[in-house]
């Protein structure tokens, strides 16, 4: 397993944290760090660091991109 990081920009809504963590817990992925940075009044940048295989990280990125409220998501190795 390798450390990965997904950064994405979305609406600044507390309910989104639970939605994203549910994606990781269903796939039994070990999240090592979670951060949020407010960009403006309505938007925020979420950063999730986790350990997974490369294929699993790419699948998680696809799943997060499918979420309605995501503006932009990137996978950082």
C-alpha positions in Angstrom: 0.0 0.0 0.0 1.0 3.5 -0.7 0.1 6.9 0.7 -2.2 9.0 -1.5 -4.0 12.3 -1.2 -7.2 13.5 -2.8 -7.9 17.2 -2.9 -11.3 18.5 -4.1 -13.2 21.7 -4.1 -16.9 21.7 -3.1 -19.6 23.6 -1.3 -18.8 24.4 2.3 -21.3 22.2 3.9 -20.8 20.1 7.0 -22.9 17.2 5.7 -20.4 16.6 2.9 -17.8 15.4 5.4 -20.0 12.5 6.3 -20.7 11.7 2.7 -17.1 11.5 1.7 -16.0 9.5 4.8 -18.8 7.0 4.0 -17.2 6.4 0.6 -13.9 5.6 2.2 -15.4 3.5 5.0 -17.4 1.3 2.6 -14.2 0.4 0.8 -12.3 -0.2 4.1 -9.7 2.4 3.3 -7.5 3.7 6.1 -7.9 7.5 6.2 -4.8 9.0 7.9 -5.6 12.7 7.7 -8.6 14.9 6.8 -8.4 18.7 6.4 -10.7 21.4 5.3 -9.8 24.9 4.1 -12.4 27.6 3.5 -11.9 29.3 0.1 -14.7 31.8 0.3 -18.2 32.1 1.9 -19.7 29.2 -0.1 -16.8 27.0 -1.2 -14.1 25.0 0.6 -11.2 22.7 -0.2 -11.2 19.2 1.3 -8.0 17.2 1.6 -8.1 13.5 2.5 -4.9 11.5 3.0 -5.1 7.7 2.9 -3.3 4.4 2.3 -4.3 2.3 -0.6 -3.2 0.5 -3.7 -3.0 2.7 -6.9 -6.0 1.1 -8.5 -8.1 1.6 -5.3 -7.0 5.3 -5.1 -8.1 5.8 -8.8 -11.4 4.2 -8.1 -12.0 6.4 -5.0 -11.2 9.5 -7.2 -13.8 8.4 -9.7 -16.4 7.8 -7.0 -15.7 11.2 -5.5 -16.0 12.9 -8.9 -19.5 11.4 -9.3 -20.7 13.3 -6.3 -23.0 16.1 -7.3 -21.4 18.9 -5.3 -17.8 18.4 -6.5 -16.3 21.1 -8.6 -12.8 19.7 -9.1 -11.0 16.7 -7.7 -7.4 15.5 -8.1 -5.3 12.6 -6.9 -1.8 13.3 -5.6 0.6 10.5 -5.1 
